[in-house]
């Protein structure tokens, strides 16, 4: 079963580039990525550019509108994701708890609908 682990935190929360803590923080991400890849449960995963680069699109009645920024105006922003293929929600929770940003933000886990062809 596939689960999307959505990584949310306040922008600039946690160790920042140029600080002493940033190297170990990024190493923890590399270690986690290697762990889920080695376990054969990683489908994909990536970090996202900062929210200043986001654009939100709507199409109402054929009228396309764009707005600068993310869809939701919240303190915590979506910063990246992992798509994992694991046996159940319990296993997804166990992996999500190891994502380094869980210490500075939140990881939302959503089951993915896999459409049969």
QUIHUHU-V31871 format. One line per field, one symbol per residue. psi: psi as a letter, one per 30 degrees, with the letter a starting at -180 (. if undefined). burial: I if it has 16 or more other C-alpha atoms within 10 Angstrom, else O. A space follows every 50 residues. Layout:
BEGIN
psi = ???
burial = ???
END
This chain:
BEGIN
psi = kkkkjkjklkkglaklkflefeeeeeeeeeeeeeeeeefgfkelklllll ffflkkkljjhfjkkkkkllekjleklkfalkjkjleleeeeeeeeffke ffffbljkkkkkkjkk.
burial = OIIIIIIIIOOOOIIOOOOOOOOOIOOIOOOIIOOIOOOOIIOOOOOOOO OOOOOOOOOOOOOOOOOOOIOOOOOOIIIIIIIIIIOOOOOIOOIIOIII IOOOIIIIIOIOOOOOO
END
